[in-house]
Amino acid sequence: MIPGGMNPKQMKMMMKRMGIKMEEIDAEEVIIKCVDRDIRITEPQIVKTVVSGQQMFQISGKISEEKAEATVAIEEDDVKMVAEQAGVSDDKARKALEDAGGDIAEAIMKLRL
């Protein structure tokens, strides 16, 4: 029973009259990707609510957080430039760029030491 003496069926009818639609979504896992971490919700209970065309999701479940791994796209031209400037193989240049987070100058400096 919902507070105020209204049963769930009455509540559903009232929400329908107000233009509010609710739908349960069956899912195994929800992942929210943040800049510095990922939030994982396992065994989620998800309710999608539509009010005036606006979609909202309410999610509950078992929550865990993981630090997000930053990935840097290494361009082939950058690898060639670092390899030439530092006088090393392409593999060593690529590794130096990955370690430097894609910073060409830092990669060259580290290889020249």
C-alpha positions in Angstrom: 0.0 0.0 0.0 1.3 3.4 -0.9 1.2 6.2 1.7 -2.0 8.2 1.7 -4.2 5.1 1.3 -3.8 4.8 -2.5 -3.3 1.4 -3.8 -0.7 0.8 -6.7 -3.4 0.3 -9.3 -5.0 3.7 -8.4 -1.5 5.3 -8.4 -0.8 3.9 -11.9 -4.1 5.2 -13.3 -3.4 8.7 -11.8 0.1 8.8 -13.3 -1.3 7.7 -16.7 -3.8 10.6 -16.5 -0.9 13.0 -15.8 1.0 11.7 -18.8 3.6 9.9 -16.7 4.8 6.6 -18.1 6.9 4.1 -16.1 8.6 1.0 -17.4 10.9 -1.5 -15.7 14.0 -2.4 -17.7 15.6 -5.8 -17.4 19.4 -5.5 -17.3 22.4 -7.5 -16.0 24.7 -4.6 -15.4 24.9 -0.8 -15.7 28.3 1.0 -16.2 28.6 4.8 -15.7 31.8 6.0 -17.3 33.2 9.1 -15.5 36.4 11.0 -16.4 38.4 9.4 -13.6 36.5 6.2 -12.7 33.8 3.8 -13.7 30.8 3.1 -11.6 29.5 -0.5 -12.0 26.0 -1.4 -10.8 25.3 -5.2 -10.8 22.0 -6.8 -10.2 20.3 -3.5 -11.1 16.7 -2.6 -10.7 15.9 0.0 -13.4 12.8 2.1 -13.8 12.4 4.3 -16.8 10.0 7.2 -16.3 8.8 9.4 -19.1 7.3 12.8 -18.2 6.5 15.3 -20.9 8.8 13.6 -23.3 11.7 13.7 -20.9 13.2 10.3 -20.1 14.6 9.6 -16.6 16.2 6.5 -15.2 16.2 5.4 -11.6 18.8 2.7 -10.9 19.5 0.7 -7.7 21.7 -2.3 -7.1 25.1 -3.4 -5.9 27.6 -0.6 -6.6 31.4 -0.8 -7.1 33.8 1.8 -8.4 36.9 1.2 -10.5 39.6 3.7 -11.5 39.3 4.3 -15.3 42.3 3.6 -17.4 43.3 6.4 -19.7 44.0 5.4 -23.2 46.0 7.6 -25.5 45.8 7.2 -29.3 49.4 7.1 -30.7 49.6 8.2 -34.3 52.0 6.4 -36.6 53.5 9.7 -37.7 54.4 10.5 -34.1 56.1 7.1 -33.7 58.2 7.8 -36.8 59.2 11.3 -35.7 60.2 10.1 -32.2 62.1 7.1 -33.7 64.0 9.4 -36.1 64.8 12.1 -33.5 65.9 9.7 -30.8 67.6 7.2 -33.1 65.6 4.2 -31.9 63.4 1.5 -33.3 59.7 2.2 -33.9 58.8 -0.2 -31.1 60.9 1.7 -28.6 59.5 5.0 -29.8 55.9 3.7 -29.5 56.6 2.5 -25.9 58.2 5.8 -25.0 55.1 7.7 -26.4 52.7 5.4 -24.4 54.7 6.0 -21.2 54.7 9.8 -21.9 50.9 9.8 -22.4 51.4 10.8 -26.1 53.7 13.7 -25.3 56.3 13.7 -28.2 58.9 16.0 -26.6 58.8 14.0 -23.3 59.2 10.7 -25.2 62.2 12.0 -27.2 63.9 13.4 -24.0 63.5 10.2 -22.1 64.9 8.2 -25.0 67.9 10.5 -25.3 68.9 10.1 -21.7 
